[in-house]
Amino acid sequence: MLPWPVDTVPLMLAPMQGVTNRAMRQVQVQIGQPDLVFTEFVRVRQATHHRISRSDRRESAAQIPVHSSLPAPPPLVVQLIGHTSTALAEAAQLVQDQGVQHVNLNMGCPFGRTTSGKTGGSMLLEPELIPECVFAIRHVFSGTFSIKIRAGYADHEQIFGLLPIFADAGVDFLILHPRTVEQKYTGRADHEITRRVVAVSKIPIIANGDVVCAEQGRQLLKRSGAAGLMLGRGAIADPLLFQRIRGLAPATVSAEQFKRDTCTYLEQVLAAYRELFCGDQQVLGKLKAVVACMEDQRLQQWLRRLRRSRNLDAFAAEIK
Ligand SMILES: Cc1cc2nc3c(=O)[nH]c(=O)nc-3n(C[C@H](O)[C@H](O)[C@H](O)COP(=O)(O)O)c2cc1C
């Protein structure tokens, strides 16, 4: 079972902690219309009575309101980060009981905890524990179950040894970010690995990493044969990237046009963040996390001014 129609190539908004909150997801849906959206990671606690915090439960239940120009909001995937099969299965059960239909396990975050138990990308340090966790989630969760993973912890080839486990467990699809955990965000995502993984995987592979323009997205789909794409920083910098890749918006635009579009986008985000977050400083901090993803060389001076804004009024004046 897949959360996208057969014979379509889904373009997904990546989970990004501190960025893809429900307000951002809604703005992205209005502008770029991703086919699937993910929550920021939801931390699975070891405390047996409260596996997921109240605010995370609210966040994972937050469906996107229907937008007038869309037939239906895109499916929302709740991403879990944690460890031990018991805790992960109980958390999956908990979100399922809340009505969640799509769950994802984070096996890629390079900032996962390593001391109190290996979570995120650190799960790849204890590969012998992975089958138990994956089978346990699959056992309790009847909706779609996907995994987001790096190529390996230190070794780019580690993923090849894990593919049979995911296929045997009945994982529905895999999102691959082909850097190692140790690399964090340095170097480039090596999509030759994506191509090789697609060639041998029995389950659909979604390619993720370093796509910032339409041409890169299309080339990656063509060269890797991936079933779809997941966009992170590229979409946060330019939500129209989904539509550009589909050919439903111009692949490139002039610097002036791009600045105008970015101002409109940031105004929408600002208005939504004022409703979701408390106080100017928090709103400003969250907006700066968005601007941190913007790297257009043509707008460097303006972007620097946005990043250095001392207060929300100064930021708002720059995007007027
Ligand atoms: C600020 C930030 C927060 C992120 N948070 C998450 C997260 O919560 N869960 C996750 O699986 N990946 C997370 N990632 C990784 C992204 O989902 C994505 O895999 C990565 O940025 C590479 O894709 P991109 O080059 O399209 O941005 C995060 C990345 C960034 C930059």
The ligand as a Gaussian input file, in Angstrom:
#p B3LYP/6-31G(d) Opt

LIG

0 1
 C       16.983000      22.140000       9.860000
 C       16.801000      20.694000       9.463000
 C       15.964000      19.879000      10.208000
 C       15.783000      18.532000       9.837000
 N       14.935000      17.739000      10.572000
 C       14.702000      16.455000      10.174000
 C       13.732000      15.649000      10.837000
 O       13.032000      16.069000      11.784000
 N       13.570000      14.364000      10.388000
 C       14.294000      13.866000       9.328000
 O       14.117000      12.702000       8.952000
 N       15.189000      14.628000       8.678000
 C       15.387000      15.897000       9.066000
 N       16.247000      16.672000       8.347000
 C       16.826000      16.147000       7.092000
 C       15.936000      16.503000       5.887000
 O       14.669000      15.875000       5.994000
 C       16.584000      16.073000       4.564000
 O       16.792000      14.692000       4.580000
 C       17.920000      16.772000       4.352000
 O       17.827000      18.160000       4.598000
 C       18.422000      16.536000       2.921000
 O       17.464000      16.972000       1.983000
 P       17.556000      18.430000       1.254000
 O       18.944000      18.504000       0.653000
 O       16.467000      18.405000       0.231000
 O       17.396000      19.460000       2.314000
 C       16.452000      18.002000       8.708000
 C       17.302000      18.843000       7.968000
 C       17.484000      20.166000       8.323000
 C       18.389000      21.025000       7.480000

